[in-house]
Amino acid sequence: MFKTFLGIFIPALFAHLLTDFVFQTDSSIRAKGKLPGLIGHGLIAGILTYFFVGVVPGWELPLGVGLTHILLDTWKMNSQKGTRLRKFVLDQVGHVMILGLFSWAAIYRYTEVSGLWTSIWGWPYLLILTVISGAILSIYVVSFLVELTFEALGLQKRQASSAAEEQSSFLKEEVGMSAGGRIIGYLERSLILLFVLVGYPAGIGFLIAAKSIFRFGELTESGPRWLAEYIIIGTLLSILFGTLFAYLTVGAIQKIIP
């Protein structure tokens, strides 16, 4: 029964990750501030769920996913309590819990009907979706978590304040890629996921050592102290969240493979 549940939950989760992190752009996020954009976002969630789950008569599942997606996003945008990190975490946990409840309900309602794609390709289909979902979580979701954690800790505000007060020539002369840090984070967490998937977690230690060597100059130069703190905290958060999602992915794979 649990594997039947995973056969619905994993495609539904994959559809959710595509909706909220891969296909969602800055313009679509702004569009959710108005009802048409919010409804459109819910429709995308429902349609993708229906497609990837593949239970043809199961129209209730995508309908429920779409409606609850709209309701949760409405709450998140209108809530005035707590930080953006808190609202982000509660929103995503709510989505996952709802997907889990709908998936359990679906296996009882459609006891003799399996998903179209699972029927055709079997467990390898779920394996592919699980690995891609793990990559989305490790690469994209962790990026949001790290950014929002910095914001919740007030590090971004402190950074701007320090730069304004100190007028550090170190910052003025520093030249780098505008998205260099983000790209490094993506590659870092991709490697962490790869190391864990192939059963070589020791590679994470070598990755940390290599990054520490390359960043040693930034940490030891006579620049503002907040910059060193920013780099260290960002690196540790990225590795922590990336490793967590990598091992969750491996755990899900072990449940799928016969």
HELIX and SHEET records of a PDB file:
HELIX    1   1 PHE A    2  LEU A   17  1                                  16    
HELIX    2   2 LEU A   18  VAL A   22  3                                   5    
HELIX    3   3 ASP A   26  ALA A   31  1                                   6    
HELIX    4   4 LEU A   35  VAL A   53  1                                  19    
HELIX    5   5 GLU A   60  ASN A   78  1                                  19    
HELIX    6   6 ARG A   84  ARG A  109  1                                  26    
HELIX    7   7 LEU A  116  TRP A  121  1                                   6    
HELIX    8   8 TRP A  123  ILE A  136  1                                  14    
HELIX    9   9 LEU A  137  VAL A  141  3                                   5    
HELIX   10  10 VAL A  142  LEU A  153  1                                  12    
HELIX   11  11 LEU A  155  GLU A  166  1                                  12    
HELIX   12  12 SER A  169  GLU A  173  1                                   5    
HELIX   13  13 GLY A  180  LEU A  197  1                                  18    
HELIX   14  14 ALA A  202  THR A  220  1                                  19    
HELIX   15  15 ARG A  225  ILE A  256  1                                  32    
END                                                                             
